[in-house]
Amino acid sequence: MPEQRILVIDDDHELCELVTEYVSAEGFSVDAVHDGEAGLREAVAGDYALVLLDVMLPGANGFEVLRRLRTRSLIPVIMLTARGDDVDRIVGLEMGADDYLPKPFNPRELVARIRAILRRADSPPDGRAVIEIGDVRLDAGARIVALMGVDLRVTAVEFDVLDRLLRAAGSVVSREQLTRDVLDREYSALDRAIDMHVSNLRKKLGAEYQGTERIKTVRGVGYVYTLPPSLADADQVEA
């Protein structure tokens, strides 16, 4: 099996060397680019499995690179942010990053984050390959989400969050469970990743369907994908 390629976009040359050394030892091929414009070109043109993207970059900053990248590609992106800068993390997730990692970070945690995202993208469907609830159709095998028959652009993590919620439709899924199942780590009260991915899904799917809130927040617990009235007393449609 060929090595999966990782692109690092960061102007810290020493950090790029350390990341390259450690991640390469874990079986990945790593390329590094040190400014935003060049990084964007490489991310679009190269055959990469995942991008590590720093927020603070010369030229186009990380947010601008992510914004422009998301108009052309759904490649998984992990943002590298300053420790304690919650605003950067939230903005990155809102713009379509799959996850974030504050600097300085433990290289083992970096590899774990990379593997968690790539593992989910490559894993076979768990149970039903196709789920249809109301106007939403999720094909786990093809990793496609359609709304009213039109394919939606969702990130790898957004897809996995929706998959988990749809499979438990009508029941609450806790933030802890979503974090473990989707991000492959333990939940922290300061971790906003799952909340932001759910927020993005609401924007893409629409907040309501048949007058019912589509993804309902259960305060202090988690989220539930609400069955619409037409399906509340019927079996879910399955292909």
HUDAFEN-V341565 format. One line per field, one symbol per residue. ss: DSSP state (~ for helix, > for strand, _ for the rest). Layout:
ss->???
This chain:
ss->___>>>>>>___~~~~~~~~~~~~~__>>>>>>__~~~~~~~~~~____>>>>>_______~~~~~~~~~_____>>>>>>>___~~~~~~~~~____>>>>>___~~~~~~~~~~~~~~~~_______>>>>__>>>>____>>>>__>>____~~~~~~~~~~~~____>>>~~~~~~~~~_________~~~~~~~~~~~~~__>>__>>_>>>>___>>>>___________>>_
